[in-house]
């Protein structure tokens, strides 16, 4: 009988202890939580902010230093800050807030300056948050940074830009309604802790805005995702270096270049993600840029090493013409190394193709019907993935080695403006559907970017926003993960 009393007493003590631990885990504002335990915003996260961050003169609803209000879920997740989103649901590493409060482990996130919380007596001494508190906030973000009703911010946005973050194996999702980074989607399949990056390079959204496709230029695969749910729908092996992708207007078929020597263009079925054909030629050395005419009848590709432009019929995938980007380019495919064509943009009337050439530092205009190059337009250093606005009026050319964008008037075929200081190493351009804004990805590999530089970990990159209608003026920088490269704005045009 005494043993039974002792037994039940032990159970009662253990139960009370378990209850006490559970209570601390939910309401202590920073006590350790068991991995996988749901984290409550009001019960777990908000008490940490109340203790260290949202006092007068700091991040309360009145003062809102840097535009950040840490007194409510709405203030943090929906309103963000002067720099955009402070927290990215499901990704603590690239969330600004985490980078500024974390001083315990660079595996959690890079360290960024300034350290938060700052000293603000009598409210706070400015001591860094403990590991326990940092991990509570980290776990909340990894679980989606949900509010007390289980809702995740920006789950149903329709106007968005998809941007490959090539050195992070992520695709960034930007909400075009407020230019906030709202998601980072994992792509590829390799373990980056033990293997090389998969390196998402080019991203394309179909015209229906239903799916996006991303080339993994290091892993050799292309992947398909649902553009609404961000669920991976399939993948297919392409070759050594899959690069540029285009999708037909009905969304049923696609083409992708394999950037090697000799290279090829693979034809694929979008529904089943299977290769259905290949366009090959021994002179097709390192094909990269790829473009469909708007009527879908022709496919154009530019080869960097052989410096040739291919004109291909989409009805039977036969090569119709092969033209050198300059009269000095040998037709046999040996190239000269003096031009290196990179990307193609086609005017809305399908009359002309604009081809950026990296070494000759110009854009070369190709008459599609006549099959001849008719004009060269000098631009900046190392021009990359250019784009023509939806109305056909402007051609934006990112000059990767000049940190600028050349604005070409398509009608006069002249550079009417050069936008300086666009960002560190601009890479690719896309326009909103109405043509009001242009978005330019910037690799930012030299560590120069908009917000606060991290002192450890990978270097963030930026995508900048230019007001086209307002005189080609830069109006915004959006910080994201490393090496923004490809971009596709929904609803996509498959190109």
N, C-alpha and C positions, 0 to 999 in steps of 0.2 A: 504493500500500500504506500509506503514512504517513497519507494522507487517510482511509483506511478505519479505521485505528486511532483517529484523532482522532474520527471519526464515532461509533464504538462507545463510546469513552471518554465522549463527550458524552451519549450515551443512558444510560450507567451512572450518570453524575453526576446527570442529571435524574431518573432513577428513584429514586436514593437520596434526593434532595431531596424528591421527591413522598412517599416513604415517611415521611421525617422530619416533613413537614407533616401527613400523615395521623395519625401517632403523636401529635403535639402536639394535634391537633384532638380526639382521643379520650381523652386522658389527662392533659391539662395542667391541668385544673381552671379553665379560663377563657380559653384561647386562642381566637381567632376561628374560627368554623366556617362553611363555605360554606353559604349559604341552601339549605335542602332536605336537607342532610346529616343522617341520623338521629343523634339525641343520646342517648347512653347515660347512664342514671342513675348507675351505679357508676363509669363511666369519666370522665364529663364533669361531672356535677352534684354528686355526693357530695364530690369533692375540694374544691369551693368551700365547701361547708358545713363540712367538716373544718378548713379553713384559717381561716374567719372566724366560724363560728356555733355549732358543737356542742362547745365546750370546757366544762370545769367551771364551774358558776355561770351557765350560759347555756342553750342548747337541746340539751343532751345527754340521754341516756336516764334519768339520775338526777335532775337538777335540773328539766328541762322547764319553763323559764320561760314563763308564760302557757299552760302545758299543751302546748307545742310540742316535739316530739322530732325533731331533724333528723339523726339518726344512721342512719335507715333509711327505705326507701320506705313500709313499713307505718306507721311513726310519723308520717310527713308526710301521706300520702294517705288512709289509712284512719282513723287516730285523730284527726287534725286538731288543734285547739287548744281552749282555753276559749271561744273566740269562734266555733267551728264550723270549717268547711273553710278551710284556708289557701291551697289551690291548687284552681282550677277547671280540670279537663282541657279543653284546646283554647282556653282564654280566659285569656291572661296579663294583659290590661288590668284585669280585675276580680278577679284573685287577690290576696288580702291580702298574701301574702308578697312578691309583685312590687312592690306599692305601697310597701312599707316598705324594700326594698333598692334601689329605683330612685331615683337622683338625677341621671340623665344625660339623660333625654328624657321629657317628658310625653306624647309620642306613643306611648311604650311602655306607660305606665300613669300614673294620677294619682300625685302624691307624697302619702304619708301619714306622720303622726307616730306614734310616734317613729322616727327614722332607725335602720336596722339595717345593719351590726352596731354595737352599742354598744362604747364603750371598755371593755375588760376586760383590763388588764395582769396578767401578762406575755403573755397569749395574743393580744390584738388591740389595736390603737391606736384602733379605731373609725373608721378611714378608710372612706369609701364605696367600694363595689365599683366596679371599672372597668367601662366600657361593654362590653368583651369578655365579662366574667363575667356581667354582667346579661343580655346577649344570649344567652349559652349557656342560662341558666335560662329566659329568655323562649321560646327555640326549643323547649326540652324541653316546656314547658307547651303551646305551640301544637301540638305533635305528640301531645298527649294525656297528657303527664306519665306515661309508661308505666314499668313496672318493667323489670328486665333480661330478662324473658320476654315482653315486648311486651303486657302486660296493662294495661288502663285501669281505674282504680278505679270501683266502683259502676256497672258496665255492665249488671247484671242485676237491679236493684232493682224491686220490684213495688208497694210502698207509696210513693206520691210525690204531691207537690203541684206543679201547674203555675201559674206566676205571671207575668203580663205585666209587663215592665219598660218602661213606656211611653216614657220619654225616652231609651232606649238601643236600641230596636228589637230587644229580646231577650225570650225567655221563659226564666225561671228554673225549674230543676227541683230540688226539695227532697226529700231522702230522709227520709221520715217516721220511719224507725227510729232516726235519730240527729239529725234536724233540721239536717243539713248541706246547704248548697248544693252540688250535685254537677255541674250542667251549666248552660250558658247557650246557648240555641238561637237562631240568627239567624232573624229573620222579616222579611217584606217584600222588596221588590225594588229600592228606590231606593238610589242612592249617596248616603249621608248627608254625604259630604265636599262635594258640590256641590248636593244637593237637600234638601228638608225631610225630617223624620222620617216614617216610615210610621205610627208610634204604635200599637203593639198595645194594645188597650183591654180587651176582654172575652175571656175564654177559657173554653171549655166542653169537658168530656170526656164521651163517650157512656157509657151505663150498662154497656157491655161492657168499658170501659177500654181499648178498641182504638185509638181516634182522639181527637185533640183539635182543636178549631176555634178560630181566633183572628180577631177583627175588627181591621182596620187602619184606625182611624178617620180618619187623615189621608190615607192613600193611596187609600181607597175600596174596598179589596178585603177578602175573607175568605179565609183559608188553612186547609188541612186537613193535619194531621201524624199520622204513626204515633206513638202514645203510648209505644211500646216502643223503636223504633229512632231516633226523632226525625227521620225522613226526611219531607220535604215531599211530600205526595201530590197536591196540586192547589190551585188558587186560582180565585176567581170574582169579577168586579166586581159590587159591590152598589149603589154610588151615592156621594153626596157624603160621608156620614159614617156608615159602618156601626158599629152600637153593640152592643146586646145580642143574644145567640144562645141558642136553646134547641133541643134535639134530642129527637125522640120516643123512647119507651122501647125500640123495636126498632132504633133507630139508622139508620133508612132515610130519614128526612125531618127537615128543620130549618126554623126561622124565624129571621129576623134583622131588627132595626129599622134603618131609615135615618134618622138623627137630623138631620132638616132640616125646612124649612117650604115647602109641606106635605110631611110625611114619608110613609113607607109601611112595610109589613112585607113582606119578600120571603120566598117559600117556595122551598126548594131541595132538590134530590136529593143526598143525601150521597155516594152512590157515584160519580156522574158529576160532581159539583160543578157543577151547572147550575141556573139559576133556572127554576122550573116554574110560578110564579104570583106574584101581588102583591095585597096587601090594602090598598086605598086609600080615603081619605076626606079631603075638603077641610079638615075640622076637626082632622085628625090632625097637629098641629103639634109638631114635635120629639119624636117618640116615643123613649123610651129603655128604661125597664124593661120586661121581657118575661118571662112565666111561663106554663108549662103546669100545669094541674091534674094531680094524681098519676094519675088515671085516664085522662088524655090527651084528654078530651073537649072541654076548653075552653082557650082561649089568652087571657091577659089582658095588656094593655099600658097603660102610663101615658104621657101626653103632657105634657111640661114646660110648653110655652107656652100651650096651650089648657086645661091642667089638667083633663083628662078621663081616665076609665078606660074602656077598651074591653073588652067581653066578646065573644069570637069563637068560633064553632063550628069545630072542627078537621075535622069530617067534610066540610064544603063550603067552609070558609074564609069564611063569611058573618058579618058583624057582627050580633050579636044585641041588644046594648044599648050605649049610651054614657051614662055617668053622671059628673057633675061631682064632684070630690073634696070639694066643699063646696057648700051650697045657694046661695051667692053667685056661683058660677061660671056664666057664661052658657052655655047649651047650644049656641050657635052657633059656639063655638070661639075666641072672642076672648081668653078667660082674664082673670085679674085681676092676676097677678104677685104674689099674696099667699101662694101655696102651693108651686108648682113641684114636683110629684111626681116622684120620681127612680127608685125601685126597688120591686119587689113580691116578697113571700114568701108562700107559701100553706101553711096548716096541713096536716098529713098526712091529715086526714079530708076535705079539700077543701071545708070549710065556710066558711072565712074567708081573706081576703087581707089582709096587713099592707103598707101603702104608706107609704114614707118621704117626707116633704115638706120640702124644704130651707128655704124661707122661713118657713113657719109653725112650723118646729122641732118637728115632732111626727110620730108614726106614726098613720095613720088606718086603722081596721079596717073592711073591706068584707065584708058578708054576701053571699056569691056567689049563693046561691039566691034571696034576696030582692032582690038588686041594689040594695042600699042601704048607705051608710056609717052605722055604728052607734056608733062611739066614736073619740075622739082621745086619744092618750097623749103628753104633752109629753116631749121628750128633750133632747139637747144642740143645739149650733149646727151647722147644715148637715149633717143626717143623710144618709148616702149609701146604699151597697148593703148593706142588712140581710139577715139570714138566720135561718131557724128551724131549731133542732136536729132531728136525725133522729127523736127520740122525741116531738117536738112540744111539749116542755116550755118551752123558752126561745127568745126572739127576741133576737138580738144586733144592736145598731144602732151602726155606727161614726159618731161625731160628728166630722166632718172639721175643723171650726173650733174644737172644744173639746179635741182630742187625747184623747178618751175614748170608751168604749163603754158604752151604756146596755143593761142586761140586763132584759128584760121577761119576767115570768112570764106565759106565754100563757094559763093558766087564770084567773088573777086579773086579767089585763090591767093590771098595774101594773109600774112600774120598781122592781125590788127591789134593784138595785145599779148604781152607776156606777163603772166601772173607770177610774181617772185615769191620766194619763201613759202611755197605751197606746203612744204613738209619735207622730211628727210627721205630722199630717194623715192619720188612718186613713181608708181608702177602702172596702174590701170585706171580707166575712166568708165563710168556709166552715168546715164541721165535718168531723172525721174520721168514718168510716162508723159507728163505735160511739157517736159523740157525746161522747167523753171530752175531746177538745181542740178548741178553736176557733183558727183562724189568721186574723189580721187584717193586711191589707196596709196599709202606711203610706208615703205619697208621699215624705215627708222632704225636701221641696223647700226648706226654710229652712236646711238644713245641720246640723240637730240629729239625731244618730243615735247608734248604740250604741258602735261601736268607735272607731277613730281617724280624725278628719276629714282628708280630703285637702286640701292647700293649692293644688292645681291640678287641672284636669280637672272632669268632671261629679260631681255630688253623689250618693253612694250612698243607697239607700232601705232600709227594713227591713220585714220581716214578723214580727209577734210571735205568740207561742203562749200561749194562755190555758188553764189547767186548769179545765174546766167542772165536773167532778165534785168537784174540790178546793176549791170555793167561789168560782169565777170569779176565779182569781188568775193574773196574768201570770207566766210561768215562763221565757220565752226570747225573745230577739231574734235574728233571722237577717238578716244584712246581705247585700245583693245589689246589682244595678245600679240605675240611676236610675228613680224614680217607679214603684214597684210599685202596680198598680191592680187588674186582674182576677185571680181565683184560682179554680182548680178542683182538688179533691182526688179522686184515684182510689180505688176505682172511682167514676166520676162518676154523677150522676143526670140528666144531660142538661139541667139547669136552672140 
